[in-house]
């Protein structure tokens, strides 16, 4: 898999994780400070990662030839 494909796969996994959040899973509840569980931080981390991945995928983010936004023009003259 290319870097671009890996990022798209991770983005899909994050979307699936967010869609699957329930009160019985991490991120699906309010924080429980008495037991040290940061549900809000977990969910925020997923959204932050998703925003960063979307930004990279949108502008190419240094992925070079793996990015769909990068192209090369080859011009050949007549001899």
N, C-alpha and C positions, 0 to 999 in steps of 0.2 A: 504494500500500500504506500502511496505517496504521502508526503506531509499534508497536502491539501485534503486528501481522502481521509486521513486520520483525524484532522480537525473536524471535518463534516461528521464523521462517526461519533466523535466526542460530543459534538453539538446535539446530535440525535439522542445520545445517551442522557444528556442533561435534560432535554425536553421530556424524555420518558420518566426520568427521576422526579421532575417537578410535577408531572401529571399524576404520578403514583403517590404523592404525599398524602398521608392520612394521619389521623391523630395517633395511630399506633406506630408511626415511623419517625425517624429523625427528621426534623424540619417541619413536622405537621402540628406541633403544639407551641404553646408559649414557653419561654425559657423556664427551666426548673433549677433555680440557683441553689436550692438546698441539696440537690444531688449532682450539680455541676454539668447539666446538659444545656447546651446552647443551640436550641432549635432555630431561633431567629438567625443566628450567625451562620448556621449550616445552609439555610435557604438563601440568605443573602450572598453567601459564597458561590452558590450555584448560579444565581443571577449575575454576579460579577464576572464569573468565568464565561458565561454565555455571552455577555456583552463584549468581552475581550475577544472571544473566538469570532463572533460576528464581525467585529471590526477588522480582524486579520483577514477573514475570508473576503470581506468587501474590498479592501484596498490591496490585497496581495501580500502584505506584511512580510516582505522579504522571502517569500516562498519561491521566487524565481520561476523557473519553467513549470513548476507545479501549480502555479496560480492561473486561473482562467483569464485574469485581467492582464496578463503579460503576454506579449506576442513579439515576434521578430519579423522584420521585413527584409527580404533578400531581393536585391536588384541585380540583374545580370544584363550586361550590355552586349551588343553585337560586335563581333570582331571581324 
